[in-house]
Amino acid sequence: MIPTFRNARAWLAAGALTLALAAPALGQQSDPKWDAWLQKSQLGSYQKNEKWDEVVANAKKEGEVVVYSSTGTMLKVAEDFAKFYPEIKVKAYDLGSEKTIEKVVREHQAGVYAADVVYSGGTEQMVFDLLPNHRIVNYVPAYLVDRIPAEHREPLLTHVIEAYGVFYNSEAHPQPPIKTLWELTEPQWKGRFSMKSPAGSLTTLMMLAAIVEHSDEMQKAYEQHYGKKLELSSGVENAGYEFLHRLIANDIVISDNSSKIATAVGLRGQAKSPMAFSVIHYLTKNQSDNYANAVPYDLQPSALFSYPTYVAVAGQAPHPNAAKLFVAFLMGSKDLNISSELKAPFRSGKSLELLQGMAAFYQVGTFSPRSDVAPPPYSEMWPKARKLTASPEFVKDNIAKISDFWMAETSR
């Protein structure tokens, strides 16, 4: 079902409240309490000449690490972390992207500093809200500085690069059934295209932002395919918004569950299978459940929309050394390199020793920002496939406008 205007408005109101709660801290020139905590924790400008043995020893003394996360996969990471560091109790919470941000802000406003690690893909909130307001601090383990490109180290450390993509059923369609995204707005796909609601999903909003930011490519794809100039609807300002306008008008099916979307597309035996925007890692269902999901990699202007998921140490974290250790664990061992032999199941044996916290994420559609980590199995097309990405600056300036547009269109 299409999400109601009431639900979408409620989601936007929650996001606005988060920003409003954080607003008083903006513009602060100095904060002695914050600086004292950074110095004591050896974070920020005080992270110099990091002595890793001391970090590990102090983490074990702290004995606990609390993780607020946007993904349930973090629960698996917690299990793996315990195998390496049984002295440290992990409390990992799967809160979803928006609730992760909201919980951090509300607790800090109340003077409660419960979290040690914050993990989310919300660029606007993480980079332009939590970071400047001292809700989080960027932390890059020293051994990784030369292994991760600057854009994935600053202003926040990227843990993984993930992607949404267009899914079709390869059993029903031995060849991709469309050549351009615009065909999804045509009558033959009316009521047969689905996606997760952006209400409450920051990653879905990132995908929409990528489409709007790359409106020039969207317009070029339309005109090359149809051989005529794109005419914008009344009140629609560019090709990106026009695509969303037409997609919604074509009876798009909105779901709150990405797994169900991938199942609906990939289930075998369908005479008239749907298509969808889906999180790429659900291609793993092809192996686990014998589905037939596929991505039309040659789609114009792109079939993939990538976005970063960030990890940071929580501001005023009560267990800062355990937080550092957990972040490093998430990123993988210093012994991991491009030549490392990694074999499934990745969460055991030598593969786990090397991948560490990356093992639970090591699957198609989820990629390490480290330059010395090979892509996971079934990812052959990823390095050369075109991907649209929303820049942090564009997200900051436009995400509320895109949310408003989506709500207005889906409430008609």
LUMDRENNU-313349 format. One record per residue (C-alpha): residue in one letter; x, y, z. Coordinates in steps of 0.1 Angstrom, whole numbers, padded with zeros to 4 digits. Example, Ala and Ser with C-alpha at 12.3 -4.5 7.8 and 13.67 -1.06 7.14 Angstrom:
R,A,0123,-0045,0078
R,S,0137,-0011,0071
END
This chain:
R,M,0000,0000,0000
R,I,0010,0036,-0005
R,P,0020,0051,0028
R,T,-0005,0076,0042
R,F,0002,0113,0045
R,R,-0003,0110,0082
R,N,0025,0084,0086
R,A,0049,0103,0063
R,R,0042,0135,0082
R,A,0048,0118,0115
R,W,0082,0105,0102
R,L,0092,0140,0090
R,A,0081,0155,0123
R,A,0103,0131,0142
R,G,0133,0140,0120
R,A,0125,0177,0125
R,L,0124,0172,0163
R,T,0157,0155,0162
R,L,0173,0185,0145
R,A,0155,0209,0167
R,L,0167,0192,0198
R,A,0203,0193,0185
R,A,0201,0229,0174
R,P,0213,0247,0206
R,A,0247,0231,0203
R,L,0254,0244,0168
R,G,0279,0272,0167
R,Q,0295,0265,0200
R,Q,0331,0276,0197
R,S,0345,0256,0227
R,D,0333,0231,0252
R,P,0357,0224,0281
R,K,0338,0193,0292
R,W,0339,0180,0256
R,D,0376,0188,0252
R,A,0384,0171,0286
R,W,0366,0140,0275
R,L,0385,0139,0242
R,Q,0418,0143,0259
R,K,0411,0116,0284
R,S,0398,0093,0257
R,Q,0426,0101,0233
R,L,0402,0110,0205
R,G,0398,0138,0180
R,S,0429,0160,0180
R,Y,0444,0140,0209
R,Q,0445,0107,0189
R,K,0483,0108,0183
R,N,0508,0080,0184
R,E,0481,0055,0192
R,K,0495,0026,0212
R,W,0472,-0003,0203
R,D,0482,-0026,0231
R,E,0472,0000,0256
R,V,0439,0005,0239
R,V,0431,-0032,0241
R,A,0442,-0035,0277
R,N,0421,-0005,0287
R,A,0391,-0018,0268
R,K,0393,-0051,0287
R,K,0394,-0031,0320
R,E,0363,-0012,0309
R,G,0346,-0045,0303
R,E,0316,-0034,0282
R,V,0307,-0017,0250
R,V,0272,-0004,0240
R,V,0263,-0002,0203
R,Y,0234,0017,0188
R,S,0229,0003,0153
R,S,0207,0007,0122
R,T,0211,-0030,0113
R,G,0204,-0064,0129
R,T,0236,-0077,0114
R,M,0253,-0059,0143
R,L,0240,-0086,0166
R,K,0261,-0111,0147
R,V,0291,-0089,0150
R,A,0285,-0088,0187
R,E,0286,-0126,0188
R,D,0319,-0126,0168
R,F,0335,-0099,0190
R,A,0328,-0120,0221
R,K,0348,-0149,0205
R,F,0379,-0126,0204
R,Y,0373,-0105,0235
R,P,0353,-0125,0261
R,E,0363,-0101,0288
R,I,0342,-0074,0272
R,K,0304,-0076,0273
R,V,0287,-0063,0241
R,K,0252,-0047,0243
R,A,0241,-0042,0207
R,Y,0208,-0026,0198
R,D,0191,-0029,0164
R,L,0172,0004,0163
R,G,0169,0012,0126
R,S,0185,0042,0110
R,E,0162,0070,0122
R,K,0157,0056,0157
R,T,0194,0053,0162
R,I,0198,0090,0156
R,E,0168,0100,0176
R,K,0179,0079,0207
R,V,0214,0094,0207
R,V,0200,0130,0205
R,R,0173,0125,0232
R,E,0198,0108,0256
R,H,0224,0135,0252
R,Q,0198,0162,0257
R,A,0189,0145,0290
R,G,0225,0143,0300
R,V,0226,0105,0295
R,Y,0257,0091,0279
R,A,0248,0054,0274
R,A,0261,0046,0239
R,D,0298,0039,0230
R,V,0294,0033,0193
R,V,0269,0047,0168
R,Y,0262,0030,0135
R,S,0239,0045,0108
R,G,0236,0054,0072
R,G,0219,0087,0076
R,T,0243,0112,0060
R,E,0224,0143,0069
R,Q,0220,0133,0106
R,M,0254,0117,0111
R,V,0276,0142,0093
R,F,0257,0175,0097
R,D,0239,0169,0130
R,L,0255,0144,0154
R,L,0291,0152,0144
R,P,0291,0190,0148
R,N,0270,0188,0179
R,H,0294,0165,0197
R,R,0270,0136,0197
R,I,0297,0115,0180
R,V,0334,0118,0172
R,N,0351,0104,0142
R,Y,0376,0076,0149
R,V,0398,0059,0124
R,P,0422,0033,0138
R,A,0458,0043,0129
R,Y,0465,0011,0110
R,L,0437,0019,0085
R,V,0446,0054,0075
R,D,0467,0043,0045
R,R,0441,0017,0035
R,I,0410,0037,0032
R,P,0405,0066,0007
R,A,0401,0101,0023
R,E,0365,0104,0013
R,H,0357,0074,0034
R,R,0377,0085,0064
R,E,0366,0121,0067
R,P,0344,0136,0080
R,L,0333,0102,0093
R,L,0346,0067,0089
R,T,0326,0046,0064
R,H,0322,0010,0076
R,V,0306,-0003,0044
R,I,0294,0010,0011
R,E,0260,-0004,0003
R,A,0236,-0001,-0026
R,Y,0200,-0002,-0037
R,G,0194,-0016,-0071
R,V,0168,-0025,-0096
R,F,0157,-0061,-0094
R,Y,0140,-0082,-0120
R,N,0132,-0119,-0123
R,S,0158,-0136,-0145
R,E,0136,-0168,-0149
R,A,0107,-0148,-0163
R,H,0130,-0125,-0182
R,P,0162,-0142,-0195
R,Q,0173,-0107,-0206
R,P,0166,-0075,-0187
R,P,0130,-0064,-0195
R,I,0138,-0027,-0195
R,K,0167,-0005,-0209
R,T,0161,0027,-0189
R,L,0146,0036,-0156
R,W,0119,0056,-0173
R,E,0103,0024,-0187
R,L,0091,0017,-0151
R,T,0067,0046,-0155
R,E,0050,0030,-0185
R,P,0016,0012,-0184
R,Q,0031,-0023,-0187
R,W,0047,-0018,-0152
R,K,0016,-0002,-0136
R,G,0012,-0017,-0102
R,R,0041,-0040,-0108
R,F,0070,-0020,-0093
R,S,0077,-0019,-0056
R,M,0101,-0003,-0032
R,K,0106,0003,0005
R,S,0089,0033,0019
R,P,0113,0062,0026
R,A,0092,0071,0056
R,G,0115,0059,0084
R,S,0142,0046,0060
R,L,0172,0070,0056
R,T,0188,0047,0031
R,T,0158,0048,0008
R,L,0158,0086,0010
R,M,0195,0085,0000
R,M,0185,0066,-0031
R,L,0158,0092,-0039
R,A,0184,0119,-0033
R,A,0208,0103,-0058
R,I,0181,0102,-0084
R,V,0172,0139,-0079
R,E,0209,0151,-0077
R,H,0216,0133,-0110
R,S,0187,0149,-0128
R,D,0208,0158,-0158
R,E,0217,0121,-0163
R,M,0180,0112,-0158
R,Q,0170,0137,-0185
R,K,0197,0125,-0209
R,A,0185,0089,-0204
R,Y,0149,0098,-0212
R,E,0158,0117,-0243
R,Q,0181,0091,-0257
R,H,0156,0063,-0252
R,Y,0125,0081,-0264
R,G,0141,0104,-0290
R,K,0123,0135,-0278
R,K,0126,0162,-0252
R,L,0114,0155,-0217
R,E,0084,0176,-0207
R,L,0082,0183,-0170
R,S,0048,0182,-0153
R,S,0034,0213,-0137
R,G,0053,0223,-0106
R,V,0080,0197,-0111
R,E,0115,0213,-0114
R,N,0138,0187,-0129
R,A,0140,0152,-0144
R,G,0148,0135,-0111
R,Y,0116,0148,-0095
R,E,0097,0141,-0127
R,F,0108,0104,-0126
R,L,0096,0101,-0090
R,H,0063,0119,-0100
R,R,0056,0095,-0128
R,L,0067,0064,-0108
R,I,0043,0072,-0080
R,A,0015,0079,-0105
R,N,0021,0044,-0120
R,D,0007,0028,-0089
R,I,0040,0020,-0073
R,V,0037,-0006,-0045
R,I,0052,0006,-0012
R,S,0064,-0019,0014
R,D,0079,-0016,0048
R,N,0099,-0048,0044
R,S,0129,-0051,0020
R,S,0130,-0089,0023
R,K,0094,-0093,0012
R,I,0102,-0071,-0018
R,A,0131,-0093,-0029
R,T,0109,-0124,-0024
R,A,0081,-0109,-0045
R,V,0104,-0103,-0074
R,G,0127,-0133,-0073
R,L,0102,-0161,-0065
R,R,0104,-0187,-0093
R,G,0074,-0198,-0113
R,Q,0058,-0164,-0119
R,A,0042,-0157,-0152
R,K,0042,-0120,-0147
R,S,0068,-0111,-0122
R,P,0072,-0076,-0108
R,M,0103,-0054,-0105
R,A,0116,-0034,-0076
R,F,0141,-0012,-0060
R,S,0158,-0035,-0034
R,V,0189,-0036,-0012
R,I,0215,-0054,-0033
R,H,0225,-0078,-0005
R,Y,0191,-0096,-0010
R,L,0207,-0112,-0041
R,T,0220,-0137,-0015
R,K,0185,-0152,-0016
R,N,0194,-0166,-0050
R,Q,0217,-0190,-0032
R,S,0198,-0195,0001
R,D,0163,-0197,-0013
R,N,0168,-0205,-0050
R,Y,0154,-0171,-0061
R,A,0159,-0156,-0095
R,N,0167,-0120,-0087
R,A,0190,-0102,-0111
R,V,0202,-0066,-0117
R,P,0201,-0050,-0152
R,Y,0236,-0036,-0149
R,D,0234,-0018,-0183
R,L,0203,0001,-0173
R,Q,0204,0038,-0181
R,P,0214,0060,-0164
R,S,0221,0034,-0137
R,A,0207,0003,-0119
R,L,0227,0009,-0087
R,F,0224,0036,-0061
R,S,0252,0035,-0035
R,Y,0254,0050,-0001
R,P,0278,0049,0029
R,T,0270,0035,0063
R,Y,0290,0052,0090
R,V,0305,0041,0123
R,A,0316,0065,0151
R,V,0324,0067,0187
R,A,0296,0082,0207
R,G,0303,0115,0223
R,Q,0310,0112,0260
R,A,0311,0074,0256
R,P,0315,0057,0290
R,H,0338,0030,0275
R,P,0359,0048,0249
R,N,0386,0022,0246
R,A,0361,-0006,0241
R,A,0345,0016,0215
R,K,0378,0020,0196
R,L,0383,-0017,0198
R,F,0348,-0024,0185
R,V,0352,0000,0156
R,A,0386,-0015,0147
R,F,0370,-0050,0149
R,L,0342,-0039,0125
R,M,0368,-0027,0099
R,G,0387,-0060,0098
R,S,0421,-0072,0109
R,K,0454,-0054,0101
R,D,0465,-0087,0086
R,L,0437,-0087,0061
R,N,0448,-0077,0026
R,I,0439,-0081,-0011
R,S,0456,-0115,-0013
R,S,0439,-0130,0017
R,E,0422,-0163,0011
R,L,0387,-0159,0023
R,K,0363,-0189,0022
R,A,0327,-0194,0033
R,P,0314,-0196,0059
R,F,0332,-0163,0066
R,R,0322,-0162,0103
R,S,0345,-0191,0112
R,G,0381,-0202,0110
R,K,0408,-0182,0093
R,S,0383,-0161,0074
R,L,0368,-0148,0107
R,E,0403,-0141,0120
R,L,0410,-0118,0091
R,L,0376,-0103,0084
R,Q,0366,-0100,0121
R,G,0335,-0077,0123
R,M,0334,-0075,0085
R,A,0326,-0112,0082
R,A,0289,-0108,0090
R,F,0287,-0081,0063
R,Y,0308,-0100,0037
R,Q,0281,-0106,0011
R,V,0271,-0092,-0023
R,G,0258,-0057,-0021
R,T,0280,-0047,0009
R,F,0315,-0035,0003
R,S,0344,-0025,0025
R,P,0359,0010,0019
R,R,0393,-0006,0024
R,S,0414,-0007,-0007
R,D,0430,-0039,0004
R,V,0398,-0060,0008
R,A,0385,-0080,-0022
R,P,0348,-0078,-0031
R,P,0326,-0106,-0017
R,P,0314,-0135,-0038
R,Y,0290,-0129,-0067
R,S,0301,-0093,-0069
R,E,0320,-0095,-0102
R,M,0300,-0067,-0118
R,W,0303,-0042,-0088
R,P,0337,-0026,-0096
R,K,0328,-0017,-0132
R,A,0291,-0010,-0128
R,R,0279,0026,-0128
R,K,0265,0038,-0095
R,L,0247,0070,-0087
R,T,0255,0085,-0053
R,A,0240,0115,-0034
R,S,0267,0138,-0021
R,P,0266,0147,0016
R,E,0262,0184,0007
R,F,0233,0177,-0016
R,V,0216,0156,0010
R,K,0220,0183,0036
R,D,0204,0209,0014
R,N,0177,0189,-0003
R,I,0166,0159,0018
R,A,0138,0177,0035
R,K,0125,0190,0002
R,I,0126,0155,-0013
R,S,0107,0142,0017
R,D,0081,0169,0013
R,F,0078,0161,-0024
R,W,0073,0123,-0017
R,M,0047,0130,0009
R,A,0027,0153,-0013
R,E,0028,0129,-0042
R,T,0018,0098,-0023
R,S,-0010,0116,-0005
R,R,-0029,0126,-0036
END
